[in-house]
Amino acid sequence: MIDMENIPRDTSRDAFLKQIEVLRSLGTSSRAALTLEFSDNLRQIVKDGVRYRHPDWDEVHVKQEVLRIVLGDCLYNEAFGNKKPAHE
């Protein structure tokens, strides 16, 4: 059952129902591929945002900051020995 209260404000009811129909028609591998594509797109948006805010940083620093944002401070610190990213 579809919870019609969760329709995004910028989406009509008919468009929302069509989107649900299309997503349900996809197989598991297609849904997985779509999920991975969305994840890659979001990571690129984060990377572009870091570059915009810090145009002087090199690629290594940008990647470190993206990792920190994606992982969160706690997991980033566990993974990298509780060190701050090299750009700080």
N, C-alpha and C positions, 0 to 999 in steps of 0.2 A: 504494500500500500504506500502511496506517495503522500508525504506530509506537505500539503499545499501551503502551509505557513512558512516553509523554508525557501520559497521562491525568491531569488535575488531581486532587489528593488528595481534594477535596471533591465529586467527580463519579463516579457509578457508571459501570461499563463500558457498560451499555446506554444510559445518558443520553449518554455521550460519542459512541457510535456513531450515535445519533439526531441529535445535533448536527451531526456530519460529514455525515450524509445530507441534512439540511435545507440546510446551507451549500452543498453540491454541487449541490443542485437550483435554487439561485438563479442568475439570469442575471448577467452582468457588471455591468449597471447597478444591479441590486439589491445586489450585493456592494459596489459602490462607494458607494452611498447608505448602507449599513450602516456602512461604514468611516468615512465623513464624520460620521455620527451619533455613533459612538463617540468620534471625535476631538473633536467639540463637547462631548460629555458630560465627557470628561477635562479639557478646558480650563475648563469651568465648575467642576469639582471643585477644580482648582488655584486658580481665582479665589476660590472660597469659602474655601479654606484660607488664602489671603493675607489676605482680609478678617477671618477669625477671629483670625489672629495679629496683625493690625494694624488694629483697629477705628477708629483715629483717622485713617487715611489716606483721602484723597479718591479719587474714581474714576480720575483721571489717574495717581496714584501706584500704585494697584492694577493698572491696565493695564500700566504700566511694569514692575512686578515680575513679572507674569504673563509678559510678553515675555521678561524676563531668564531666568526659570525654563525656559520653553519653548525658547528659542534657545540657552541656555547662555551663560556669561560671555564666552567668546571671540567668538562670533558677535554677541552683543548689543553688545559693545564695538566691533566692526567697524562695525555698523550705526549706532550712535549716537556715533561719534567717541571711543570709549574713555572716555566719561563714566559716572560712577555714576548710578543712577536718582535723580531729584530728591528723593526722600524720605530719602536718606542724608546 
